[in-house]
Amino acid sequence: MKWYEKVAKSKPPKDCLYYHILVDGSDQRPYAAEQSFEHDREGVLIHHDDPDDYFRGFDKANYIFRNKIHQ
């Protein structure tokens, strides 16, 4: 897969889940493999145009998902 070889620099498994990432302070929305995620312990709002597309609110520490996709 050409995309995988070019973009997936860390070579995560091809069958893992990928998610859009909202980049703080940018309008970018790249993909990232689930295995590369780390828990955000800062609990701060991000500056991006699209959080309302995914979240219904922010409770002073965490974003609240609009729809629960999987567990």
Backbone atoms as SQL, in Angstrom:
CREATE TABLE atoms (id INTEGER PRIMARY KEY, chain TEXT, resi INTEGER, resn TEXT, atom TEXT, x REAL, y REAL, z REAL);
INSERT INTO atoms VALUES
  (1, 'A', 1, 'MET', 'N', 0.853, -1.165, 0.000),
  (2, 'A', 1, 'MET', 'CA', 0.000, 0.000, 0.000),
  (3, 'A', 1, 'MET', 'C', 0.906, 1.238, 0.000),
  (4, 'A', 2, 'LYS', 'N', 0.862, 2.017, -1.039),
  (5, 'A', 2, 'LYS', 'CA', 1.754, 3.168, -1.184),
  (6, 'A', 2, 'LYS', 'C', 1.534, 4.216, -0.101),
  (7, 'A', 3, 'TRP', 'N', 0.261, 4.480, 0.248),
  (8, 'A', 3, 'TRP', 'CA', -0.020, 5.472, 1.280),
  (9, 'A', 3, 'TRP', 'C', 0.640, 5.078, 2.591),
  (10, 'A', 4, 'TYR', 'N', 0.494, 3.835, 2.966),
  (11, 'A', 4, 'TYR', 'CA', 1.050, 3.343, 4.228),
  (12, 'A', 4, 'TYR', 'C', 2.563, 3.508, 4.249),
  (13, 'A', 5, 'GLU', 'N', 3.229, 3.122, 3.190),
  (14, 'A', 5, 'GLU', 'CA', 4.689, 3.226, 3.137),
  (15, 'A', 5, 'GLU', 'C', 5.153, 4.675, 3.196),
  (16, 'A', 6, 'LYS', 'N', 4.406, 5.587, 2.606),
  (17, 'A', 6, 'LYS', 'CA', 4.797, 6.992, 2.547),
  (18, 'A', 6, 'LYS', 'C', 4.459, 7.748, 3.836),
  (19, 'A', 7, 'VAL', 'N', 3.290, 7.473, 4.398),
  (20, 'A', 7, 'VAL', 'CA', 2.772, 8.292, 5.506),
  (21, 'A', 7, 'VAL', 'C', 2.966, 7.666, 6.882),
  (22, 'A', 8, 'ALA', 'N', 2.816, 6.381, 7.020),
  (23, 'A', 8, 'ALA', 'CA', 2.854, 5.717, 8.331),
  (24, 'A', 8, 'ALA', 'C', 4.302, 5.472, 8.750),
  (25, 'A', 9, 'LYS', 'N', 4.961, 6.527, 9.171),
  (26, 'A', 9, 'LYS', 'CA', 6.386, 6.470, 9.498),
  (27, 'A', 9, 'LYS', 'C', 6.717, 5.491, 10.624),
  (28, 'A', 10, 'SER', 'N', 5.826, 5.358, 11.610),
  (29, 'A', 10, 'SER', 'CA', 6.098, 4.460, 12.740),
  (30, 'A', 10, 'SER', 'C', 5.707, 3.017, 12.432),
  (31, 'A', 11, 'LYS', 'N', 5.149, 2.776, 11.264),
  (32, 'A', 11, 'LYS', 'CA', 4.750, 1.439, 10.806),
  (33, 'A', 11, 'LYS', 'C', 3.823, 0.698, 11.781),
  (34, 'A', 12, 'PRO', 'N', 2.705, 1.338, 12.183),
  (35, 'A', 12, 'PRO', 'CA', 1.744, 0.625, 13.028),
  (36, 'A', 12, 'PRO', 'C', 1.097, -0.500, 12.210),
  (37, 'A', 13, 'PRO', 'N', 0.486, -1.465, 12.882),
  (38, 'A', 13, 'PRO', 'CA', -0.177, -2.538, 12.139),
  (39, 'A', 13, 'PRO', 'C', -1.208, -1.960, 11.168),
  (40, 'A', 14, 'LYS', 'N', -1.296, -2.536, 9.999),
  (41, 'A', 14, 'LYS', 'CA', -2.212, -2.025, 8.980),
  (42, 'A', 14, 'LYS', 'C', -3.677, -2.232, 9.352),
  (43, 'A', 15, 'ASP', 'N', -3.947, -3.176, 10.258),
  (44, 'A', 15, 'ASP', 'CA', -5.331, -3.465, 10.618),
  (45, 'A', 15, 'ASP', 'C', -5.778, -2.774, 11.905),
  (46, 'A', 16, 'CYS', 'N', -4.991, -1.836, 12.429),
  (47, 'A', 16, 'CYS', 'CA', -5.400, -1.128, 13.645),
  (48, 'A', 16, 'CYS', 'C', -6.340, 0.023, 13.284),
  (49, 'A', 17, 'LEU', 'N', -6.994, 0.567, 14.280),
  (50, 'A', 17, 'LEU', 'CA', -7.917, 1.677, 14.066),
  (51, 'A', 17, 'LEU', 'C', -7.150, 2.978, 13.878),
  (52, 'A', 18, 'TYR', 'N', -7.639, 3.805, 12.974),
  (53, 'A', 18, 'TYR', 'CA', -7.081, 5.140, 12.744),
  (54, 'A', 18, 'TYR', 'C', -8.159, 6.166, 13.031),
  (55, 'A', 19, 'TYR', 'N', -7.742, 7.305, 13.561),
  (56, 'A', 19, 'TYR', 'CA', -8.671, 8.369, 13.932),
  (57, 'A', 19, 'TYR', 'C', -8.173, 9.695, 13.380),
  (58, 'A', 20, 'HIS', 'N', -9.133, 10.600, 13.124),
  (59, 'A', 20, 'HIS', 'CA', -8.759, 11.969, 12.817),
  (60, 'A', 20, 'HIS', 'C', -8.271, 12.607, 14.108),
  (61, 'A', 21, 'ILE', 'N', -7.259, 13.445, 14.007),
  (62, 'A', 21, 'ILE', 'CA', -6.731, 14.171, 15.155),
  (63, 'A', 21, 'ILE', 'C', -6.991, 15.649, 14.947),
  (64, 'A', 22, 'LEU', 'N', -7.531, 16.320, 15.960),
  (65, 'A', 22, 'LEU', 'CA', -7.721, 17.766, 15.900),
  (66, 'A', 22, 'LEU', 'C', -6.460, 18.412, 16.460),
  (67, 'A', 23, 'VAL', 'N', -5.698, 19.069, 15.607),
  (68, 'A', 23, 'VAL', 'CA', -4.410, 19.650, 15.992),
  (69, 'A', 23, 'VAL', 'C', -4.651, 21.012, 16.621),
  (70, 'A', 24, 'ASP', 'N', -4.221, 21.170, 17.863),
  (71, 'A', 24, 'ASP', 'CA', -4.400, 22.423, 18.588),
  (72, 'A', 24, 'ASP', 'C', -3.726, 23.573, 17.848),
  (73, 'A', 25, 'GLY', 'N', -4.480, 24.656, 17.642),
  (74, 'A', 25, 'GLY', 'CA', -3.937, 25.842, 16.997),
  (75, 'A', 25, 'GLY', 'C', -3.816, 25.737, 15.490),
  (76, 'A', 26, 'SER', 'N', -4.455, 24.740, 14.897),
  (77, 'A', 26, 'SER', 'CA', -4.356, 24.522, 13.458),
  (78, 'A', 26, 'SER', 'C', -5.693, 24.027, 12.934),
  (79, 'A', 27, 'ASP', 'N', -5.902, 24.137, 11.640),
  (80, 'A', 27, 'ASP', 'CA', -7.116, 23.570, 11.059),
  (81, 'A', 27, 'ASP', 'C', -6.860, 22.183, 10.476),
  (82, 'A', 28, 'GLN', 'N', -5.669, 21.642, 10.721),
  (83, 'A', 28, 'GLN', 'CA', -5.338, 20.305, 10.231),
  (84, 'A', 28, 'GLN', 'C', -6.158, 19.238, 10.943),
  (85, 'A', 29, 'ARG', 'N', -6.409, 18.153, 10.224),
  (86, 'A', 29, 'ARG', 'CA', -7.110, 17.010, 10.785),
  (87, 'A', 29, 'ARG', 'C', -6.479, 15.731, 10.220),
  (88, 'A', 30, 'PRO', 'N', -5.228, 15.436, 10.594),
  (89, 'A', 30, 'PRO', 'CA', -4.555, 14.246, 10.068),
  (90, 'A', 30, 'PRO', 'C', -5.095, 12.976, 10.727),
  (91, 'A', 31, 'TYR', 'N', -4.670, 11.836, 10.212),
  (92, 'A', 31, 'TYR', 'CA', -5.000, 10.541, 10.807),
  (93, 'A', 31, 'TYR', 'C', -3.861, 10.089, 11.707),
  (94, 'A', 32, 'ALA', 'N', -4.217, 9.322, 12.742),
  (95, 'A', 32, 'ALA', 'CA', -3.206, 8.702, 13.601),
  (96, 'A', 32, 'ALA', 'C', -3.711, 7.331, 14.023),
  (97, 'A', 33, 'ALA', 'N', -2.791, 6.409, 14.165),
  (98, 'A', 33, 'ALA', 'CA', -3.135, 5.062, 14.611),
  (99, 'A', 33, 'ALA', 'C', -3.447, 5.074, 16.103),
  (100, 'A', 34, 'GLU', 'N', -4.441, 4.302, 16.484),
  (101, 'A', 34, 'GLU', 'CA', -4.864, 4.241, 17.881),
  (102, 'A', 34, 'GLU', 'C', -3.711, 3.910, 18.814),
  (103, 'A', 35, 'GLN', 'N', -2.806, 3.039, 18.392),
  (104, 'A', 35, 'GLN', 'CA', -1.705, 2.622, 19.265),
  (105, 'A', 35, 'GLN', 'C', -0.749, 3.759, 19.602),
  (106, 'A', 36, 'SER', 'N', -0.812, 4.858, 18.872),
  (107, 'A', 36, 'SER', 'CA', 0.097, 5.974, 19.142),
  (108, 'A', 36, 'SER', 'C', -0.485, 6.996, 20.108),
  (109, 'A', 37, 'PHE', 'N', -1.708, 6.772, 20.573),
  (110, 'A', 37, 'PHE', 'CA', -2.349, 7.722, 21.484),
  (111, 'A', 37, 'PHE', 'C', -1.782, 7.623, 22.891),
  (112, 'A', 38, 'GLU', 'N', -1.772, 8.753, 23.555),
  (113, 'A', 38, 'GLU', 'CA', -1.443, 8.823, 24.975),
  (114, 'A', 38, 'GLU', 'C', -2.554, 9.604, 25.659),
  (115, 'A', 39, 'HIS', 'N', -2.840, 9.262, 26.896),
  (116, 'A', 39, 'HIS', 'CA', -3.875, 9.963, 27.641),
  (117, 'A', 39, 'HIS', 'C', -3.445, 11.412, 27.879),
  (118, 'A', 40, 'ASP', 'N', -4.336, 12.349, 27.607),
  (119, 'A', 40, 'ASP', 'CA', -4.070, 13.767, 27.839),
  (120, 'A', 40, 'ASP', 'C', -4.317, 14.070, 29.311),
  (121, 'A', 41, 'ARG', 'N', -3.282, 14.379, 30.024),
  (122, 'A', 41, 'ARG', 'CA', -3.409, 14.640, 31.453),
  (123, 'A', 41, 'ARG', 'C', -3.515, 16.133, 31.763),
  (124, 'A', 42, 'GLU', 'N', -3.408, 16.981, 30.737),
  (125, 'A', 42, 'GLU', 'CA', -3.482, 18.424, 30.968),
  (126, 'A', 42, 'GLU', 'C', -4.910, 18.914, 31.117),
  (127, 'A', 43, 'GLY', 'N', -5.844, 18.325, 30.378),
  (128, 'A', 43, 'GLY', 'CA', -7.244, 18.690, 30.490),
  (129, 'A', 43, 'GLY', 'C', -7.536, 20.128, 30.097),
  (130, 'A', 44, 'VAL', 'N', -7.031, 20.544, 28.946),
  (131, 'A', 44, 'VAL', 'CA', -7.271, 21.919, 28.481),
  (132, 'A', 44, 'VAL', 'C', -8.008, 21.900, 27.153),
  (133, 'A', 45, 'LEU', 'N', -8.724, 22.987, 26.889),
  (134, 'A', 45, 'LEU', 'CA', -9.413, 23.137, 25.614),
  (135, 'A', 45, 'LEU', 'C', -8.407, 23.257, 24.485),
  (136, 'A', 46, 'ILE', 'N', -8.763, 22.709, 23.325),
  (137, 'A', 46, 'ILE', 'CA', -7.926, 22.898, 22.156),
  (138, 'A', 46, 'ILE', 'C', -8.506, 24.023, 21.308),
  (139, 'A', 47, 'HIS', 'N', -7.672, 24.643, 20.520),
  (140, 'A', 47, 'HIS', 'CA', -8.095, 25.715, 19.625),
  (141, 'A', 47, 'HIS', 'C', -8.142, 25.150, 18.208),
  (142, 'A', 48, 'HIS', 'N', -9.340, 24.769, 17.797),
  (143, 'A', 48, 'HIS', 'CA', -9.559, 24.145, 16.492),
  (144, 'A', 48, 'HIS', 'C', -10.990, 24.470, 16.088),
  (145, 'A', 49, 'ASP', 'N', -11.267, 24.492, 14.802),
  (146, 'A', 49, 'ASP', 'CA', -12.611, 24.826, 14.328),
  (147, 'A', 49, 'ASP', 'C', -13.624, 23.696, 14.457),
  (148, 'A', 50, 'ASP', 'N', -13.184, 22.447, 14.630),
  (149, 'A', 50, 'ASP', 'CA', -14.095, 21.311, 14.510),
  (150, 'A', 50, 'ASP', 'C', -14.464, 20.522, 15.765),
  (151, 'A', 51, 'PRO', 'N', -14.113, 20.912, 16.985),
  (152, 'A', 51, 'PRO', 'CA', -14.487, 20.064, 18.132),
  (153, 'A', 51, 'PRO', 'C', -15.987, 19.796, 18.242),
  (154, 'A', 52, 'ASP', 'N', -16.820, 20.757, 17.833),
  (155, 'A', 52, 'ASP', 'CA', -18.266, 20.555, 17.926),
  (156, 'A', 52, 'ASP', 'C', -18.764, 19.446, 17.006),
  (157, 'A', 53, 'ASP', 'N', -17.967, 19.080, 16.002),
  (158, 'A', 53, 'ASP', 'CA', -18.342, 17.972, 15.130),
  (159, 'A', 53, 'ASP', 'C', -18.267, 16.641, 15.864),
  (160, 'A', 54, 'TYR', 'N', -17.455, 16.561, 16.898),
  (161, 'A', 54, 'TYR', 'CA', -17.184, 15.298, 17.595),
  (162, 'A', 54, 'TYR', 'C', -17.616, 15.281, 19.056),
  (163, 'A', 55, 'PHE', 'N', -17.643, 16.451, 19.687),
  (164, 'A', 55, 'PHE', 'CA', -17.891, 16.521, 21.122),
  (165, 'A', 55, 'PHE', 'C', -19.086, 17.417, 21.418),
  (166, 'A', 56, 'ARG', 'N', -19.809, 17.092, 22.489),
  (167, 'A', 56, 'ARG', 'CA', -20.971, 17.903, 22.868),
  (168, 'A', 56, 'ARG', 'C', -20.661, 18.879, 23.992),
  (169, 'A', 57, 'GLY', 'N', -19.446, 18.826, 24.509),
  (170, 'A', 57, 'GLY', 'CA', -19.074, 19.753, 25.564),
  (171, 'A', 57, 'GLY', 'C', -17.709, 19.440, 26.147),
  (172, 'A', 58, 'PHE', 'N', -17.335, 20.255, 27.123),
  (173, 'A', 58, 'PHE', 'CA', -16.067, 20.112, 27.829),
  (174, 'A', 58, 'PHE', 'C', -16.367, 20.300, 29.299),
  (175, 'A', 59, 'ASP', 'N', -15.985, 19.355, 30.149),
  (176, 'A', 59, 'ASP', 'CA', -16.347, 19.403, 31.576),
  (177, 'A', 59, 'ASP', 'C', -15.191, 19.845, 32.482),
  (178, 'A', 60, 'LYS', 'N', -14.428, 20.803, 32.054),
  (179, 'A', 60, 'LYS', 'CA', -13.286, 21.363, 32.782),
  (180, 'A', 60, 'LYS', 'C', -12.053, 20.476, 32.783),
  (181, 'A', 61, 'ALA', 'N', -12.157, 19.260, 32.258),
  (182, 'A', 61, 'ALA', 'CA', -11.002, 18.366, 32.206),
  (183, 'A', 61, 'ALA', 'C', -11.013, 17.461, 30.979),
  (184, 'A', 62, 'ASN', 'N', -12.210, 17.152, 30.470),
  (185, 'A', 62, 'ASN', 'CA', -12.344, 16.195, 29.368),
  (186, 'A', 62, 'ASN', 'C', -13.405, 16.648, 28.377),
  (187, 'A', 63, 'TYR', 'N', -13.198, 16.303, 27.135),
  (188, 'A', 63, 'TYR', 'CA', -14.233, 16.486, 26.132),
  (189, 'A', 63, 'TYR', 'C', -15.244, 15.362, 26.272),
  (190, 'A', 64, 'ILE', 'N', -16.521, 15.676, 26.032),
  (191, 'A', 64, 'ILE', 'CA', -17.600, 14.702, 26.127),
  (192, 'A', 64, 'ILE', 'C', -18.025, 14.353, 24.701),
  (193, 'A', 65, 'PHE', 'N', -17.874, 13.085, 24.321),
  (194, 'A', 65, 'PHE', 'CA', -18.196, 12.641, 22.968),
  (195, 'A', 65, 'PHE', 'C', -19.668, 12.861, 22.639),
  (196, 'A', 66, 'ARG', 'N', -19.943, 13.198, 21.396),
  (197, 'A', 66, 'ARG', 'CA', -21.335, 13.284, 20.923),
  (198, 'A', 66, 'ARG', 'C', -21.945, 11.887, 20.881),
  (199, 'A', 67, 'ASN', 'N', -21.246, 10.954, 20.266),
  (200, 'A', 67, 'ASN', 'CA', -21.712, 9.565, 20.142),
  (201, 'A', 67, 'ASN', 'C', -20.586, 8.639, 20.567),
  (202, 'A', 68, 'LYS', 'N', -20.920, 7.657, 21.339),
  (203, 'A', 68, 'LYS', 'CA', -19.914, 6.667, 21.719),
  (204, 'A', 68, 'LYS', 'C', -19.757, 5.703, 20.559),
  (205, 'A', 69, 'ILE', 'N', -18.560, 5.633, 19.996),
  (206, 'A', 69, 'ILE', 'CA', -18.321, 4.834, 18.805),
  (207, 'A', 69, 'ILE', 'C', -18.000, 3.393, 19.162),
  (208, 'A', 70, 'HIS', 'N', -17.059, 3.192, 20.075),
  (209, 'A', 70, 'HIS', 'CA', -16.715, 1.841, 20.510),
  (210, 'A', 70, 'HIS', 'C', -16.123, 1.915, 21.895),
  (211, 'A', 71, 'GLN', 'N', -15.946, 0.771, 22.505),
  (212, 'A', 71, 'GLN', 'CA', -15.374, 0.733, 23.858),
  (213, 'A', 71, 'GLN', 'C', -14.002, 0.135, 23.837);
